[in-house]
Amino acid sequence: MRNILIALTLILVACGPDNSHIKLDGHLLNLNQGEFLVYSTDGAIQGIDTITVMGGRFEYEPLCEHEGTIVITMPNGQEVPVFVKPGKAYSVSGDAQNLKMVKVEGGDENKLMNEFREQVAQASADTVPAEAIAKLVESNPTSAVGLYLVTRHIIQRKGDYAAARRLLDKMLAADSENTRVRVLQNQATEMELVMKGKRIPAFSATDVNGKTVSEQDLMTGTTIIATYAVWDFESTNQVRRIRG
């Protein structure tokens, strides 16, 4: 009997992740094979990785350093967030032809995200209603789901820093120890000052010709301000075209 119990224990341990990993398995209909990109918005897993899909199924078991959010990017660019904790297992299921209805099983946060997907299923990825996000934050101000939605859809997609800051204020009031919310709130507060229609703040910078410019130089004429990432070809190529 003792040997049987030991054998069962070993089987159970082998089926689940250890306390420093997470296990993610998935089954998507109407998809034979492919690759998904996966990354974390908060360092729960390191870097950008790939998940290989064969026969519509996949398994992924990365090192997970702390509780957080990982994001699976589908071939069409749609994102599926998974809210994870080290040592836990999660499953993804759905239809590749209707990725908006993908379900993630495992934990209350993923259940909440599933419910939100159903509520906004008729909206496009670029027009997730801000009202729906605000309602979720008001009902669940300490949820990681709210933080993801505010970041992805209100800040990154809409660029509405004022709306984001108001929601982040509510989240911080509910959990003043949440450093991620506090950092994002500070950033949104600063960006709110330079939103469209706001007066440009005082600054000093160097243009592409090495000349020092300030806000006074932008009062007349036309000025192009371009931001770019040195590791992105399209981004740096845009700057080259501007310089030319």
Secondary structure as GFF3:
##gff-version 3
##sequence-region A 1 244
A	DSSP	alpha_helix	2	15	.	.	.	ID=ss1
A	DSSP	beta_strand	23	29	.	.	.	ID=ss2
A	DSSP	beta_strand	33	40	.	.	.	ID=ss3
A	DSSP	beta_strand	49	54	.	.	.	ID=ss4
A	DSSP	beta_strand	57	60	.	.	.	ID=ss5
A	DSSP	beta_strand	68	73	.	.	.	ID=ss6
A	DSSP	beta_strand	79	84	.	.	.	ID=ss7
A	DSSP	beta_strand	89	95	.	.	.	ID=ss8
A	DSSP	beta_strand	98	105	.	.	.	ID=ss9
A	DSSP	alpha_helix	108	119	.	.	.	ID=ss10
A	DSSP	alpha_helix	130	139	.	.	.	ID=ss11
A	DSSP	alpha_helix	144	149	.	.	.	ID=ss12
A	DSSP	pi_helix	150	157	.	.	.	ID=ss13
A	DSSP	alpha_helix	161	174	.	.	.	ID=ss14
A	DSSP	alpha_helix	179	192	.	.	.	ID=ss15
A	DSSP	beta_strand	204	206	.	.	.	ID=ss16
A	DSSP	beta_strand	212	214	.	.	.	ID=ss17
A	DSSP	three_ten_helix	215	218	.	.	.	ID=ss18
A	DSSP	alpha_helix	233	243	.	.	.	ID=ss19
###
